[in-house]
Amino acid sequence: MTEARQTLDHPLNWVRLYTDGACKGNPGPGGWAYILQHPASGKERQDSGGEAHSTNNRMELMGVIRGLEVMRLPLTVDLYSDSQ
């Protein structure tokens, strides 16, 4: 195991990312959200947004994208989504 991989596996560098997205109609108005948790520190960050014209798949992915964008360091991520 390399030193970089050992660093990523450390609990301080591990987060949980919960995401969701939906549309009313497909296409139609949609929304996305994420909750990012850092269990070692107990910190949590969340955000949400939407678009007037989108698709369900696009909103599901936007929640994941936005959650990953806020990470500043290489982290091990456990991703939870109801999307297939």
SEDRENMAR-426827 format. One line per field, with one value per residue: residue number from 0; residue in three letters; x, y, z of N, C-alpha, C in turn. Coordinates in Angstrom, 1 decimal, decimal comma. Example, Ala and Ser with C-alpha at 12.3 -4.5 7.8 and 13.67 -1.06 7.14 Angstrom:
<torkols>
i <- (0;1) .
aa <- (ALA;SER) .
nx <- (13,2;12,8) .
ny <- (-5,7;-2,2) .
nz <- (7,8;7,1) .
cax <- (12,3;13,7) .
cay <- (-4,5;-1,1) .
caz <- (7,8;7,1) .
cx <- (13,2;12,9) .
cy <- (-3,3;0,0) .
cz <- (7,8;7,9) .
</torkols>
This chain:
<torkols>
i <- (0;1;2;3;4;5;6;7;8;9;10;11;12;13;14;15;16;17;18;19;20;21;22;23;24;25;26;27;28;29;30;31;32;33;34;35;36;37;38;39;40;41;42;43;44;45;46;47;48;49;50;51;52;53;54;55;56;57;58;59;60;61;62;63;64;65;66;67;68;69;70;71;72;73;74;75;76;77;78;79;80;81;82;83) .
aa <- (MET;THR;GLU;ALA;ARG;GLN;THR;LEU;ASP;HIS;PRO;LEU;ASN;TRP;VAL;ARG;LEU;TYR;THR;ASP;GLY;ALA;CYS;LYS;GLY;ASN;PRO;GLY;PRO;GLY;GLY;TRP;ALA;TYR;ILE;LEU;GLN;HIS;PRO;ALA;SER;GLY;LYS;GLU;ARG;GLN;ASP;SER;GLY;GLY;GLU;ALA;HIS;SER;THR;ASN;ASN;ARG;MET;GLU;LEU;MET;GLY;VAL;ILE;ARG;GLY;LEU;GLU;VAL;MET;ARG;LEU;PRO;LEU;THR;VAL;ASP;LEU;TYR;SER;ASP;SER;GLN) .
nx <- (0,8;0,6;1,9;0,3;-2,2;-2,6;-2,9;-5,4;-7,1;-7,3;-9,3;-9,7;-9,7;-12,0;-15,3;-18,9;-21,3;-24,4;-26,9;-29,5;-32,0;-34,6;-37,4;-40,3;-42,3;-40,8;-39,0;-38,8;-39,4;-36,8;-34,9;-32,0;-30,0;-27,5;-25,9;-23,1;-21,0;-18,5;-17,5;-15,4;-14,9;-17,4;-18,5;-20,8;-22,0;-24,3;-26,3;-28,4;-30,3;-31,8;-33,4;-35,2;-35,9;-35,3;-34,0;-34,9;-32,6;-30,5;-30,7;-30,3;-27,6;-26,5;-26,7;-24,7;-22,4;-22,2;-21,8;-19,3;-17,7;-17,3;-15,3;-12,0;-9,7;-8,0;-10,2;-11,6;-14,7;-17,8;-20,6;-24,0;-26,9;-30,2;-30,4;-30,0) .
ny <- (-1,2;2,2;5,3;7,5;6,2;5,1;7,5;8,4;6,5;7,0;7,8;10,6;11,6;10,8;10,9;11,1;11,3;12,2;12,3;13,7;14,1;15,5;15,8;17,6;16,4;15,3;16,2;19,0;21,4;21,2;19,9;19,6;18,2;17,9;16,4;16,6;14,8;14,8;12,4;12,1;14,7;15,6;17,5;19,0;19,7;21,2;21,7;23,0;23,2;24,3;24,0;25,6;24,1;20,9;17,5;14,5;12,7;14,4;16,1;14,3;13,7;16,2;16,8;15,0;16,0;18,7;18,2;16,9;18,9;20,8;19,8;20,1;18,7;15,6;13,0;10,1;8,9;7,9;7,4;8,0;7,4;7,4;6,9;4,9) .
nz <- (0,0;-0,9;0,4;-0,1;-0,4;2,1;3,5;2,5;3,4;6,1;8,9;9,3;6,8;5,6;4,3;4,3;1,7;1,0;-1,4;-3,5;-6,1;-8,1;-10,4;-11,4;-13,5;-16,6;-19,0;-16,7;-14,0;-11,6;-8,8;-6,6;-4,0;-1,4;1,4;3,3;5,3;7,9;9,7;11,7;12,8;13,3;11,8;9,4;6,1;3,9;1,0;-1,6;-4,6;-7,7;-11,0;-13,6;-15,9;-16,4;-16,2;-14,5;-14,2;-14,6;-12,4;-10,3;-10,7;-10,4;-7,7;-6,7;-8,1;-7,1;-4,4;-4,4;-5,5;-3,4;-1,8;-0,6;-0,3;-1,1;-0,6;0,9;-0,1;0,9;-0,9;-1,0;-2,7;-4,2;-6,8;-9,7) .
cax <- (0,0;1,4;1,7;-0,9;-3,4;-2,8;-3,5;-6,8;-7,9;-7,4;-10,6;-9,8;-9,8;-13,2;-16,6;-20,2;-22,0;-25,8;-27,4;-30,8;-32,5;-35,9;-38,1;-41,8;-42,3;-39,4;-38,3;-39,6;-38,7;-36,1;-34,1;-31,0;-29,5;-26,6;-25,4;-21,7;-20,7;-17,2;-17,7;-14,3;-15,0;-18,8;-19,0;-21,7;-22,3;-25,4;-26,7;-29,5;-30,6;-32,7;-33,4;-36,6;-36,2;-34,2;-34,5;-34,6;-31,3;-29,6;-30,8;-29,7;-26,2;-26,1;-26,4;-23,4;-21,4;-22,1;-21,2;-17,9;-17,0;-16,9;-14,2;-10,8;-8,6;-8,3;-10,9;-12,3;-16,0;-18,9;-21,6;-25,3;-27,9;-31,2;-30,3;-29,4) .
cay <- (0,0;3,4;6,3;8,2;5,4;5,1;8,8;8,5;5,5;7,5;8,4;12,1;11,9;10,0;11,6;10,5;12,2;11,8;13,1;13,4;15,0;15,1;16,8;17,5;16,2;14,9;17,3;20,0;22,0;20,2;20,3;18,7;18,5;17,0;16,5;16,1;14,6;14,4;11,8;12,3;16,0;15,9;18,6;18,7;20,8;20,9;22,7;22,5;24,2;23,8;24,6;25,7;23,1;19,9;16,1;13,8;12,2;15,6;16,6;13,3;13,8;17,5;16,7;14,4;16,9;19,8;17,7;16,6;20,2;21,6;19,1;20,8;17,8;14,3;12,3;8,8;9,3;6,9;8,1;7,4;8,0;6,5;6,8;3,7) .
caz <- (0,0;-1,0;1,5;-0,5;-0,2;3,6;4,0;2,1;4,3;7,5;9,3;9,2;5,4;5,1;4,4;3,8;0,9;0,7;-2,5;-4,1;-7,1;-8,7;-11,3;-11,5;-15,0;-17,0;-18,3;-16,0;-12,9;-10,8;-7,7;-6,2;-2,7;-0,8;2,8;3,4;6,7;8,3;11,0;12,7;13,4;13,5;10,9;8,3;5,2;3,0;0,0;-2,5;-5,7;-8,7;-12,3;-14,1;-16,9;-16,3;-16,1;-13,2;-14,1;-14,4;-11,0;-9,4;-10,8;-9,9;-6,2;-6,5;-8,6;-6,2;-3,2;-4,7;-5,8;-2,2;-1,1;-0,9;-0,2;-1,5;0,5;0,6;-0,1;0,8;-1,6;-0,9;-3,6;-4,5;-8,2;-10,2) .
cx <- (0,9;1,1;0,5;-2,2;-3,7;-3,4;-5,0;-7,7;-8,0;-8,7;-10,8;-10,0;-11,0;-14,4;-17,7;-20,8;-23,4;-26,4;-28,8;-31,1;-33,8;-36,4;-39,6;-42,1;-40,9;-39,3;-39,4;-38,8;-38,1;-35,3;-33,1;-30,6;-28,4;-26,4;-24,1;-21,4;-19,2;-17,3;-16,6;-14,4;-16,5;-19,4;-19,9;-21,9;-23,4;-25,7;-27,7;-29,7;-31,5;-32,6;-34,9;-36,9;-35,0;-34,8;-34,2;-33,2;-30,3;-29,6;-30,2;-28,2;-25,7;-25,9;-25,1;-22,3;-21,2;-21,4;-19,7;-17,1;-16,6;-15,7;-12,9;-9,6;-9,0;-9,0;-11,4;-13,8;-16,9;-20,1;-22,9;-26,3;-29,0;-31,3;-29,6;-28,3) .
cy <- (1,2;4,3;7,1;7,5;5,3;6,4;8,9;7,6;6,0;8,1;9,9;12,5;11,1;10,8;10,7;11,6;11,6;12,8;12,7;14,4;14,5;16,2;16,6;17,5;15,8;15,1;18,2;20,7;21,0;20,7;19,2;19,1;17,5;17,4;15,8;16,0;14,2;13,7;12,0;13,6;16,3;17,0;18,2;19,9;20,3;22,0;22,1;23,6;23,6;24,5;24,6;24,6;22,2;18,6;15,5;13,3;13,3;16,1;15,6;13,5;15,2;17,5;16,1;15,4;18,1;19,4;17,5;17,9;20,9;20,9;19,8;19,9;16,5;13,5;11,0;9,2;8,0;7,7;7,3;8,2;7,0;6,3;5,5;4,1) .
cz <- (0,0;0,2;1,2;-0,2;1,3;4,1;3,7;3,0;5,7;7,8;9,1;7,7;4,8;5,4;3,9;2,9;0,5;-0,3;-2,9;-5,2;-7,6;-9,6;-11,2;-13,0;-15,4;-18,5;-17,6;-14,9;-12,0;-9,7;-7,3;-4,7;-2,3;0,7;2,9;4,8;6,9;9,7;12,1;13,4;13,8;12,7;9,8;7,4;4,3;2,1;-0,9;-3,6;-6,7;-10,0;-12,8;-15,1;-16,9;-16,4;-14,8;-13,1;-13,9;-13,0;-10,0;-9,5;-10,3;-8,4;-5,9;-6,9;-7,6;-4,9;-3,3;-4,9;-4,5;-1,5;-1,6;-0,9;-0,8;-0,4;0,0;0,9;-0,1;0,3;-1,5;-1,8;-3,9;-6,1;-8,6;-11,2) .
</torkols>
